[in-house]
Amino acid sequence: MSILWLIAVLLLLHYCASGVCMHHGIIGGKVSIPHSRPYMVYIRDSETKASCGGFLVREDFVMTAAHCNKNHLMVYLGVSNTHHLPVSVAVHPIPHPKFNKSQPGHDIMLLKLETSATLNKIVKTITLPKTENEEISKNCMVMGWGWQNYSMESPSRVLKEVNVTLLDSKNCGPNDTICTEGYYGPSLGDSGGPLVCGDVVQGIVSYYIHESKNIYRSRYTHIAHYLPWIHQVMKNPNQLQHETWKGKLDKLI
C-alpha cells in the first residue's frame, strides 16, 4: 500500500511540476455552470506553478490535501476559468502533523488566508460534516481542474464535475478514507478538491489506483475523521502553526 501511495503522489506532483495541472479537467462528467460551485478554490504555487484544488470552509480557511503543500502557495477564489484568475491571496499552510508523503493517511491540510474572503454570489463556504459518524449519502460529486484523460493531456481550463457513488467502507481501505470506483472520477491535477455528498463536503481528493481495465479506485480523505483537529486549528491557527513548526525543529536538532 505504501509503495502504491508513493507512486501515486509522485505522479501527481510530477505532472503538476511544470504547471500542466492548470490546463486540465476531471475524467468524464460535464463542465460546471460558471460559478455554480462558489466554494471551489484554485490553488497554485507562485514559483513552480504546481496547482491543486481546494474549497472554502470559512471566510479565512481553505481545506485541501496535505500533499499539495508547497513553499509559495497562493489561492484564487471565485474561479471558473483559469484563463481569467482574480487577485491571488497568500496563505499560511497547516498540514496535518502526522502526514507523511511516503505512506497513505492524514492527507489533509488547512490554509489560513492572510486576507479573509468577502462572501458573495461567486465566493461562498461549504458545510463540513457535523459528527464523525454522520451518515453519508452514497450519491456524490467530485470536481476540479485535473486531467480529462488518464493517459494523455486533454486541456480544459474550466471547472468540471462528475457524479460518483461511494463504495462500502469495508471495501475501501484505511479507516480515514472513503472511496469511489469506476472509469469516471478525479485524475491528475484534481488533488485537494472536494467530494460533495448532498450539500456537505465529506472527502478530499487524495489519490487513485488503477485496479483493472477501465476501473480506477479513487480515495478521499474522510473529513469527519479529522473534525477535532480541524476545529482546533480553526479556533487557534497561530498556536497550531507554531506547534507544528516547533515539532519539526525538535526532530532536526
SERO-4910 file (N, C-alpha, C, O; in steps of 0.05 Angstrom, whole numbers):
BEGIN
 pado doro    nc1    nc2    nc3   cac1   cac2   cac3    cc1    cc2    cc3    oc1    oc2    oc3
  Met    A     17    -24      0      0      0      0     17     25      0     12     44    -15
  Ser    A     38     26     17     54     50     19     69     56     -7     73     79    -15
  Ile    A     77     34    -22     91     38    -47     72     50    -68     79     68    -83
  Leu    A     48     39    -69     28     49    -88     21     78    -82     17     94   -100
  Trp    A     19     84    -56     13    112    -48     35    130    -57     30    152    -67
  Leu    A     60    123    -53     83    139    -60     83    144    -90     88    166    -99
  Ile    A     78    123   -106     78    126   -135     56    145   -144     61    162   -161
  Ala    A     33    142   -131     10    159   -138     16    188   -133     11    206   -149
  Val    A     28    194   -109     34    221   -102     56    233   -120     54    256   -128
  Leu    A     76    217   -126     98    226   -143     88    233   -171     96    252   -183
  Leu    A     69    216   -181     57    222   -207     42    248   -206     44    264   -225
  Leu    A     26    252   -185     10    276   -183     29    301   -182     24    320   -196
  Leu    A     50    299   -166     68    322   -164     84    326   -190     89    348   -197
  His    A     92    304   -203    108    306   -227     92    320   -249    102    338   -262
  Tyr    A     67    312   -253     51    324   -274     43    352   -268     35    367   -287
  Cys    A     44    360   -243     37    388   -236     61    406   -236     59    430   -237
  Ala    A     86    394   -236    110    409   -232    114    432   -252    125    453   -245
  Ser    A    106    428   -277    111    448   -297     87    466   -302     86    481   -321
  Gly    A     67    463   -284     43    480   -288     22    467   -305      2    480   -312
  Val    A     26    441   -313      8    428   -331    -20    426   -319    -40    427   -334
  Cys    A    -22    422   -292    -48    417   -280    -68    438   -286    -92    433   -286
  Met    A    -60    462   -290    -79    484   -293    -92    483   -321   -109    499   -327
  His    A    -84    464   -338    -96    462   -365   -117    440   -367   -130    438   -388
  His    A   -122    424   -346   -138    400   -350   -163    399   -333   -166    415   -315
  Gly    A   -181    380   -340   -206    378   -326   -213    349   -319   -201    331   -331
  Ile    A   -232    344   -301   -238    318   -290   -246    297   -311   -254    304   -333
  Ile    A   -242    271   -304   -249    250   -323   -279    246   -325   -292    241   -305
  Gly    A   -290    248   -349   -319    245   -353   -334    269   -343   -323    291   -339
  Gly    A   -360    265   -338   -376    286   -326   -382    309   -346   -385    304   -370
  Lys    A   -383    333   -335   -391    356   -351   -378    381   -341   -367    382   -319
  Val    A   -379    402   -357   -369    428   -349   -389    440   -329   -413    440   -334
  Ser    A   -378    450   -307   -396    462   -287   -407    489   -298   -393    503   -313
  Ile    A   -431    495   -290   -442    521   -296   -425    542   -283   -419    539   -259
  Pro    A   -415    562   -297   -397    582   -285   -407    592   -258   -429    602   -255
  His    A   -389    590   -238   -394    600   -211   -417    585   -196   -427    596   -176
  Ser    A   -424    562   -206   -445    546   -192   -434    531   -168   -449    521   -152
  Arg    A   -407    530   -166   -394    517   -143   -376    538   -129   -352    537   -131
  Pro    A   -389    558   -116   -374    581   -106   -355    576    -84   -339    593    -76
  Tyr    A   -355    551    -73   -336    544    -52   -310    534    -64   -290    531    -49
  Met    A   -309    529    -90   -285    518   -103   -262    538   -103   -267    562   -107
  Val    A   -238    529    -97   -215    546    -96   -192    534   -113   -187    510   -112
  Tyr    A   -180    551   -129   -157    543   -145   -132    550   -130   -128    573   -122
  Ile    A   -114    531   -126    -90    534   -110    -66    530   -128    -64    511   -144
  Arg    A    -46    549   -126    -23    547   -143      2    557   -129      0    577   -114
  Asp    A     24    544   -133     50    554   -124     59    576   -142     60    572   -167
  Ser    A     65    600   -131     71    623   -148     98    620   -163    102    634   -183
  Glu    A    115    602   -155    141    598   -168    140    575   -188    147    577   -211
  Thr    A    132    551   -178    133    527   -195    108    524   -212    109    509   -232
  Lys    A     87    539   -205     61    538   -219     47    511   -215     26    506   -228
  Ala    A     56    494   -197     42    470   -190     15    477   -178     13    497   -163
  Ser    A     -6    462   -185    -33    470   -176    -49    447   -165    -43    424   -171
  Cys    A    -69    454   -149    -87    435   -137   -114    449   -134   -117    472   -139
  Gly    A   -134    433   -126   -160    444   -119   -162    447    -89   -145    437    -74
  Gly    A   -182    461    -80   -188    464    -52   -216    475    -49   -230    479    -69
  Phe    A   -225    480    -25   -252    491    -21   -253    508      5   -239    502     24
  Leu    A   -269    528      4   -271    548     25   -290    537     47   -313    531     42
  Val    A   -279    534     72   -295    524     94   -302    545    115   -320    542    131
  Arg    A   -288    568    114   -294    591    130   -282    615    115   -265    612     97
  Glu    A   -291    639    122   -280    662    108   -250    664    108   -238    676     90
  Asp    A   -237    652    128   -208    654    130   -194    627    127   -170    625    133
  Phe    A   -208    606    119   -195    580    116   -204    565     91   -227    564     84
  Val    A   -184    554     77   -188    536     54   -178    508     63   -158    506     77
  Met    A   -192    487     54   -184    460     60   -174    447     34   -186    451     13
  Thr    A   -153    431     36   -142    417     13   -127    392     22   -128    385     46
  Ala    A   -113    379      4    -97    355     11    -69    364     21    -58    383     11
  Ala    A    -58    350     40    -32    356     51    -10    353     30     10    367     31
  His    A    -14    334     12      8    330     -8      9    353    -29     26    353    -46
  Cys    A    -10    372    -27     -9    395    -44      8    418    -32     11    439    -45
  Asn    A     19    413     -9     35    434      4     60    441    -12     75    424    -21
  Lys    A     64    467    -15     87    478    -29     97    502    -14     86    511      6
  Asn    A    120    513    -23    132    535     -9    119    563    -14    121    580      3
  His    A    106    566    -37     96    593    -43     67    591    -53     60    599    -75
  Leu    A     50    579    -36     22    575    -44      6    601    -44      9    618    -27
  Met    A    -10    603    -65    -30    625    -67    -57    613    -74    -58    592    -88
  Val    A    -78    625    -65   -105    615    -72   -120    636    -88   -116    660    -86
  Tyr    A   -138    626   -105   -155    643   -121   -184    635   -117   -192    612   -121
  Leu    A   -200    654   -108   -228    649   -101   -246    658   -124   -240    676   -139
  Gly    A   -269    645   -126   -288    652   -147   -280    646   -175   -287    661   -194
  Val    A   -263    625   -179   -252    618   -205   -271    599   -220   -280    580   -208
  Ser    A   -276    605   -245   -290    586   -262   -271    577   -285   -268    553   -290
  Asn    A   -257    597   -297   -239    592   -319   -211    601   -310   -208    625   -304
  Thr    A   -191    584   -311   -165    591   -301   -150    610   -321   -128    619   -315
  His    A   -162    616   -344   -151    636   -362   -155    664   -349   -140    682   -356
  His    A   -174    666   -332   -181    692   -320   -181    690   -290   -202    687   -277
  Leu    A   -157    691   -279   -154    689   -250   -157    716   -236   -147    736   -245
  Pro    A   -171    716   -213   -173    741   -198   -148    746   -183   -128    732   -186
  Val    A   -147    767   -166   -124    773   -150   -119    750   -130   -138    740   -118
  Ser    A    -95    741   -128    -88    718   -110    -88    727    -81    -85    750    -74
  Val    A    -91    707    -64    -90    712    -35    -68    694    -23    -68    669    -28
  Ala    A    -50    705     -8    -28    689      5    -40    673     28    -60    682     40
  Val    A    -28    651     34    -38    634     56    -15    623     73      8    623     65
  His    A    -23    614     97     -5    600    115    -14    571    115    -35    565    126
  Pro    A      2    552    104     -7    524    104     -4    511    131     16    514    145
  Ile    A    -24    495    139    -23    479    163    -30    451    157    -53    443    159
  Pro    A    -11    434    148    -16    406    142    -20    390    167    -10    398    188
  His    A    -34    368    165    -37    351    189     -9    342    198      7    333    181
  Pro    A     -3    344    224     24    337    234     32    308    229     56    303    230
  Lys    A     13    290    224     21    262    220     23    255    191     28    232    184
  Phe    A     19    274    173     21    268    144     50    261    137     68    275    145
  Asn    A     52    241    120     78    232    110     75    223     81     59    206     75
  Lys    A     90    236     63     86    230     35     93    201     27     85    192      6
  Ser    A    108    188     44    116    160     37     95    139     44     99    116     37
  Gln    A     73    147     57     52    128     63     25    141     64     24    166     68
  Pro    A      4    126     60    -23    138     59    -32    147     86    -22    138    107
  Gly    A    -52    164     87    -64    173    112    -58    202    119    -37    212    111
  His    A    -76    214    133    -73    242    143    -68    262    121    -55    283    125
  Asp    A    -79    257     97    -75    274     74    -95    297     75   -113    299     58
  Ile    A    -91    315     94   -109    338     97    -93    362    106    -74    360    122
  Met    A   -101    385     96    -87    410    103   -107    433    103   -125    435     87
  Leu    A   -102    451    122   -117    476    123    -99    499    115    -76    499    122
  Leu    A   -110    517     99    -95    541     91   -108    565    103   -131    571     98
  Lys    A    -92    579    120   -103    603    133    -98    627    115    -75    633    108
  Leu    A   -119    640    106   -117    662     88   -106    687    102   -116    694    124
  Glu    A    -87    700     90    -77    725    102    -98    747    101    -98    765    119
  Thr    A   -115    746     81   -137    765     79   -163    749     76   -166    734     57
  Ser    A   -181    752     95   -206    737     95   -222    743     70   -222    765     59
  Ala    A   -236    722     60   -252    725     36   -277    742     41   -288    741     63
  Thr    A   -285    757     21   -311    771     22   -331    753      9   -330    748    -15
  Leu    A   -351    743     24   -371    725     14   -391    740     -4   -401    761      4
  Asn    A   -397    728    -27   -416    740    -45   -428    718    -63   -427    694    -55
  Lys    A   -439    724    -86   -452    704   -103   -433    684   -114   -440    661   -119
  Ile    A   -407    692   -118   -388    673   -130   -367    663   -111   -350    647   -118
  Val    A   -368    672    -86   -350    663    -65   -366    656    -40   -376    674    -27
  Lys    A   -368    630    -35   -383    621    -11   -369    597      2   -352    584    -11
  Thr    A   -376    592     26   -365    569     41   -383    544     35   -406    546     26
  Ile    A   -372    521     42   -387    496     40   -388    484     68   -370    487     84
  Thr    A   -409    469     74   -414    458    100   -397    433    105   -395    416     89
  Leu    A   -384    433    129   -369    409    138   -387    390    152   -409    397    161
  Pro    A   -379    364    154   -395    345    170   -397    354    199   -380    369    209
  Lys    A   -419    347    212   -423    355    240   -411    335    260   -401    344    281
  Thr    A   -412    309    253   -402    289    272   -386    268    256   -389    266    232
  Glu    A   -369    253    270   -352    233    257   -369    210    246   -361    198    225
  Asn    A   -391    204    259   -407    181    250   -431    189    233   -451    174    230
  Glu    A   -430    213    222   -452    223    206   -457    206    181   -438    198    168
  Glu    A   -482    199    176   -489    183    153   -483    198    128   -490    222    125
  Ile    A   -471    185    108   -463    198     83   -480    187     61   -484    163     58
  Ser    A   -491    205     44   -505    197     20   -486    183      2   -463    191     -2
  Lys    A   -495    161    -11   -477    146    -30   -473    161    -56   -454    156    -70
  Asn    A   -492    179    -62   -491    194    -88   -476    220    -83   -486    238    -69
  Cys    A   -453    222    -95   -436    245    -90   -426    258   -116   -432    248   -138
  Met    A   -411    279   -113   -400    293   -137   -372    302   -130   -366    311   -108
  Val    A   -354    300   -150   -327    309   -147   -321    328   -170   -331    325   -192
  Met    A   -304    348   -164   -299    369   -185   -271    379   -183   -257    376   -163
  Gly    A   -261    391   -205   -234    402   -205   -225    410   -233   -241    409   -252
  Trp    A   -200    418   -234   -187    426   -259   -166    406   -268   -147    413   -281
  Gly    A   -170    380   -261   -150    360   -267   -153    349   -296   -169    360   -312
  Trp    A   -139    327   -302   -138    316   -329   -165    305   -337   -181    296   -320
  Gln    A   -171    306   -363   -195    295   -374   -191    266   -385   -210    253   -393
  Asn    A   -166    258   -386   -159    232   -397   -136    221   -380   -117    236   -375
  Tyr    A   -137    196   -372   -117    184   -355    -90    182   -368    -69    182   -355
  Ser    A    -89    179   -395    -64    172   -409    -52    195   -425    -30    192   -435
  Met    A    -66    217   -428    -55    238   -445    -67    265   -436    -88    267   -423
  Glu    A    -52    286   -444    -62    313   -438    -87    319   -454    -89    312   -477
  Ser    A   -107    331   -440   -131    339   -454   -142    365   -441   -159    364   -424
  Pro    A   -131    387   -450   -135    413   -437   -165    420   -432   -181    417   -450
  Ser    A   -170    430   -409   -196    442   -402   -192    462   -380   -188    453   -357
  Arg    A   -192    487   -385   -186    507   -364   -211    513   -347   -208    526   -327
  Val    A   -234    503   -355   -258    508   -339   -263    486   -319   -255    463   -323
  Leu    A   -277    493   -298   -283    474   -277   -301    452   -288   -320    458   -302
  Lys    A   -295    427   -280   -312    404   -288   -321    389   -264   -309    391   -243
  Glu    A   -343    374   -267   -354    358   -245   -365    332   -255   -372    330   -278
  Val    A   -365    312   -238   -376    286   -246   -389    272   -222   -379    275   -199
  Asn    A   -411    258   -227   -424    243   -206   -410    217   -201   -402    203   -219
  Val    A   -407    210   -175   -394    185   -167   -410    172   -145   -426    185   -132
  Thr    A   -406    146   -141   -420    131   -120   -401    119   -100   -381    107   -108
  Leu    A   -405    124    -74   -387    114    -54   -388     84    -52   -409     71    -55
  Leu    A   -365     72    -46   -363     43    -40   -369     39    -11   -366     57      5
  Asp    A   -376     14     -3   -379      8     25   -351     11     38   -331      4     26
  Ser    A   -350     20     63   -325     26     76   -308      1     79   -283      3     78
  Lys    A   -320    -23     81   -304    -47     84   -288    -54     59   -269    -69     60
  Asn    A   -296    -43     36   -282    -48     11   -264    -25      3   -254    -23    -19
  Cys    A   -259     -7     22   -244     18     15   -215     16     23   -198     19      6
  Gly    A   -209     13     48   -181     13     57   -179     25     85   -195     18    102
  Pro    A   -159     43     89   -155     55    115   -180     69    126   -196     78    110
  Asn    A   -183     69    152   -208     80    163   -211    110    161   -232    121    167
  Asp    A   -190    124    152   -192    153    149   -196    160    119   -192    183    111
  Thr    A   -205    140    103   -210    145     75   -238    135     67   -249    117     79
  Ile    A   -249    147     46   -273    137     33   -266    135      4   -248    149     -6
  Cys    A   -281    118    -10   -273    111    -38   -296    112    -57   -320    108    -50
  Thr    A   -289    116    -83   -307    112   -105   -292     95   -126   -268     93   -125
  Glu    A   -307     83   -144   -294     65   -163   -308     67   -190   -333     70   -191
  Gly    A   -293     65   -211   -304     66   -238   -285     80   -257   -262     86   -249
  Tyr    A   -293     85   -281   -275     98   -300   -276    128   -297   -255    142   -301
  Tyr    A   -299    139   -289   -301    168   -286   -295    177   -257   -301    163   -238
  Gly    A   -282    199   -255   -274    209   -229   -251    229   -230   -245    239   -252
  Pro    A   -238    234   -207   -215    252   -207   -190    240   -219   -187    216   -219
  Ser    A   -173    257   -229   -148    248   -241   -126    267   -233   -129    283   -215
  Leu    A   -103    266   -248    -81    284   -243    -89    313   -243   -103    322   -262
  Gly    A    -82    328   -223    -89    356   -221   -114    362   -205   -120    385   -199
  Asp    A   -129    341   -197   -153    345   -182   -149    342   -152   -167    346   -136
  Ser    A   -124    337   -143   -118    333   -115   -128    357    -98   -126    380   -107
  Gly    A   -138    351    -75   -147    372    -56   -175    382    -60   -186    396    -44
  Gly    A   -187    373    -82   -215    382    -88   -235    367    -70   -227    348    -56
  Pro    A   -260    376    -70   -280    365    -51   -295    342    -63   -301    341    -87
  Leu    A   -302    323    -46   -322    303    -52   -348    312    -37   -349    311    -13
  Val    A   -367    320    -52   -392    332    -41   -414    312    -43   -421    302    -64
  Cys    A   -426    306    -20   -449    287    -18   -472    302     -6   -472    309     17
  Gly    A   -493    306    -22   -515    323    -13   -504    352    -14   -494    360    -35
  Asp    A   -507    366      7   -496    394      8   -472    395     27   -465    417     36
  Val    A   -460    372     34   -438    371     53   -413    360     40   -415    341     25
  Val    A   -390    373     46   -365    362     36   -356    340     55   -352    344     78
  Gln    A   -353    316     44   -346    293     60   -318    283     56   -307    269     74
  Gly    A   -306    290     34   -279    279     28   -262    299     13   -271    319      2
  Ile    A   -235    294     13   -215    309     -1   -201    291    -21   -192    270    -13
  Val    A   -200    298    -46   -187    281    -66   -158    277    -58   -143    296    -54
  Ser    A   -150    251    -55   -123    245    -46   -107    231    -69    -87    241    -77
  Tyr    A   -116    208    -78   -102    194    -99   -120    172   -111   -142    167   -100
  Tyr    A   -112    160   -133   -127    138   -144   -108    115   -152    -84    119   -155
  Ile    A   -119     91   -154   -104     67   -162   -118     55   -186   -143     52   -186
  His    A   -103     48   -207   -114     34   -230   -117      5   -223    -98    -11   -221
  Glu    A   -142     -3   -218   -148    -31   -209   -147    -51   -232   -134    -72   -229
  Ser    A   -160    -45   -254   -161    -62   -277   -169    -45   -301   -173    -21   -298
  Lys    A   -173    -58   -324   -181    -43   -348   -206    -26   -343   -227    -37   -335
  Asn    A   -203      0   -347   -225     19   -344   -237     21   -316   -258     34   -312
  Ile    A   -223     10   -296   -232     12   -268   -210     26   -252   -188     17   -250
  Tyr    A   -218     49   -240   -200     64   -223   -213     68   -196   -237     75   -195
  Arg    A   -198     63   -175   -208     67   -148   -197     93   -137   -173     96   -133
  Ser    A   -214    112   -132   -206    138   -122   -209    139    -92   -229    130    -81
  Arg    A   -189    149    -78   -190    151    -49   -190    180    -40   -176    197    -51
  Tyr    A   -207    185    -20   -211    212    -10   -206    212     21   -214    193     34
  Thr    A   -193    232     31   -191    235     60   -218    239     72   -233    257     63
  His    A   -226    223     91   -252    225    104   -251    248    124   -240    246    146
  Ile    A   -263    270    117   -261    295    133   -272    291    161   -260    301    180
  Ala    A   -294    277    164   -306    274    191   -287    261    211   -288    266    235
  His    A   -269    245    200   -249    231    217   -230    251    231   -218    245    252
  Tyr    A   -228    275    219   -209    295    229   -222    320    241   -209    341    244
  Leu    A   -248    318    248   -262    341    259   -249    353    283   -247    378    285
  Pro    A   -240    338    303   -227    350    327   -202    367    319   -199    389    329
  Trp    A   -186    356    301   -162    371    292   -170    396    277   -159    418    281
  Ile    A   -190    394    259   -199    417    243   -209    439    262   -202    462    258
  His    A   -226    432    281   -237    453    299   -215    466    316   -216    489    322
  Gln    A   -196    450    324   -173    460    340   -157    480    324   -150    502    334
  Val    A   -151    473    299   -135    491    282   -150    517    277   -139    539    279
  Met    A   -176    515    270   -191    538    263   -197    556    287   -203    580    284
  Lys    A   -196    545    311   -201    560    335   -176    577    342   -178    600    351
  Asn    A   -152    565    338   -127    578    345   -106    572    326    -87    557    332
  Pro    A   -107    582    301    -88    575    280    -59    583    286    -41    569    279
  Asn    A    -55    606    299    -28    615    304    -13    595    323     10    590    319
  Gln    A    -27    585    343    -15    566    361     -8    540    348     13    529    352
  Leu    A    -26    531    330    -22    505    317      2    507    297     17    489    295
  Gln    A      4    530    283     27    534    265     53    533    280     72    520    271
  His    A     54    546    303     78    546    320     85    518    330    108    510    329
  Glu    A     64    504    339     69    477    350     79    458    328     97    441    333
  Thr    A     67    460    304     75    443    282    104    448    274    119    429    270
  Trp    A    112    473    272    139    481    264    159    473    286    180    463    280
  Lys    A    151    477    311    169    471    333    174    441    333    197    432    339
  Gly    A    153    425    327    157    396    327    177    387    306    193    369    311
  Lys    A    177    401    283    196    394    262    225    402    271    243    387    265
  Leu    A    228    424    284    254    433    293    265    414    314    289    408    313
  Asp    A    248    405    332    257    386    352    268    361    340    287    349    351
  Lys    A    257    352    318    266    327    305    292    332    291    309    313    288
  Leu    A    297    356    281    321    361    266    345    366    284    368    359    277
  Ile    A    340    377    307    363    384    325    375    359    338    394    361    353
***
